[in-house]
Amino acid sequence: MNIELARRDLSVVWHPCSQMKDHEQLPLLPIRKASGVWLEDYAGNRYLDAISSWWVNLFGHCHPHITQALQTQAATLEHVLLAGCTHRPIVELSERLVKLAPSGLTRCFYADSGSAAIEIALKMSFHYWRNVGQPRKQRFVTLTNSYHGETLGALSVGSVDLFKEIYRPLLLDVYTAPSPDCFDREPNESWEDCSRRRFQAMRELLEKNAHEISAVIIEPLVQCAGNMRMYHPVYLTLLRELCTRLNIHLIADEIAVGFGRTGTVFACEQGGITPDFLCLSKGITGGYLPLSVVLTTSDVYSAFYDDYVNRTAFLHSHSYSGNPLAAATALATLDLLEAPATKIRNRELEERLRRATAPLNDHPNVAELRQTGLIVAAEFVASRTTRMPFPWTQRRGLRAYQHALTRGVLLRPLGNVLYIMPPYVIKPEEVDFLATVMAECLDIACA
Ligand SMILES: *Cc1c(COP(=O)(O)O)cnc(C)c1O
């Protein structure tokens, strides 16, 4: 069945983020079912989902509590348009998100993917400045190595060339400031000093161009798609102060890092900040259904609130905005996230990840082993002393991917970065097993 399905797939499906020709050599992985951290193929082989199926899964696959909530909701109300109508799941979800988010974020606008949430935040920020009589504020500022999704607006404010370069003629013109990412910090420089130093360039850019800047968009603490590069929370604090002083919006894209990945519910908490827009998706439904939300402030909301004829309304919509099934799975996910035991278990998991992966630091090709909360990444290079990377054309990460599969682990390295971001329900001994497999993968990738 594995082979049969793969054959049928390759004659009709076009897979995301893939060169389809690779699959002449590289077998697809057909998955029949899943439970907890384990995926199972049609031959009964099991694979530990070490990357939470692209970072969406928080509490394991087919979690009984979320599945139950989905089934109940499906038998009650599957969908109704959110313009003019409302329903219990979306009201309750909005109340709970407002309570959970950094204080001051009081409004929820829904969509169905992370990219759509980014488009909404960009449009709302731009439109806000029109509504308050500052129409020249039209431009966005992003960080190098950032990723915010694939639609044209989201791609414009990202800066990973692999995804962006070819489409450049179609994209918005944005300002780009150097990432506070600490991989290239000076010898003996702390993460904090490095992030503070990089902030200078952002300060100069914003001070010079504030009159035409609508918003700065960042991924707080971890640039996930940008090879899991990490930085110090002080950058968030400094950036928030500066944006407030210069009258510029701050958009926090916590689509990947939200809901506990960095060790706090939201990464922004670690900088003690409230952004003007908080974009959430991925883990919000525990990995069950597509849902995203943009939380914003009453200040932003009020700028759109007026008589209809004044044409200040935000006339943006998606067909599935506020879908009740997605909202029900999000509520069930929040039940699990907010359970007191989860906080304790996640702190233990963070420590276990640290201890189990510590030996990778001694690998002769590992330039940096880094961790923020429940995300661990090992960046491997050709030479540890010069930090010279392996040429990308050698695709060494692919070797790691293939080896991991033979060991019953699903990894998907980003370039020359091997990382794990497991569901929170992973057991301590499974963490140790993952670390062992990572070590083998590094040997094989760097051989
Ligand atoms: C995945 C991701 C997005 C895009 O979300 P999609 O649901 O894939 O459109 C945006 N920003 C960040 C930080 C992401 O990790």
The ligand as a MOL file (V3000), in Angstrom:
LIG
                    3D

  0  0  0     0  0            999 V3000
M  V30 BEGIN CTAB
M  V30 COUNTS 15 15 0 0 0
M  V30 BEGIN ATOM
M  V30 1 C 4.6210 29.2670 8.8120 0
M  V30 2 C 4.8270 30.7070 9.0630 0
M  V30 3 C 4.0750 31.6820 8.3950 0
M  V30 4 C 3.0830 31.3460 7.3150 0
M  V30 5 O 2.0200 30.5670 7.7660 0
M  V30 6 P 1.2090 29.6850 6.6980 0
M  V30 7 O 0.0900 29.1190 7.4940 0
M  V30 8 O 2.1630 28.6390 6.2040 0
M  V30 9 O 0.7580 30.5920 5.6260 0
M  V30 10 C 4.2880 33.0050 8.7260 0
M  V30 11 N 5.1880 33.3550 9.6520 0
M  V30 12 C 5.9250 32.4520 10.3200 0
M  V30 13 C 6.8840 32.9140 11.3610 0
M  V30 14 C 5.7900 31.1030 10.0300 0
M  V30 15 O 6.5630 30.1980 10.6470 0
M  V30 END ATOM
M  V30 BEGIN BOND
M  V30 1 1 1 2
M  V30 2 1 2 3
M  V30 3 2 2 14
M  V30 4 1 3 4
M  V30 5 2 3 10
M  V30 6 1 4 5
M  V30 7 1 5 6
M  V30 8 2 6 7
M  V30 9 1 6 8
M  V30 10 1 6 9
M  V30 11 1 10 11
M  V30 12 2 11 12
M  V30 13 1 12 13
M  V30 14 1 12 14
M  V30 15 1 14 15
M  V30 END BOND
M  V30 END CTAB
M  END
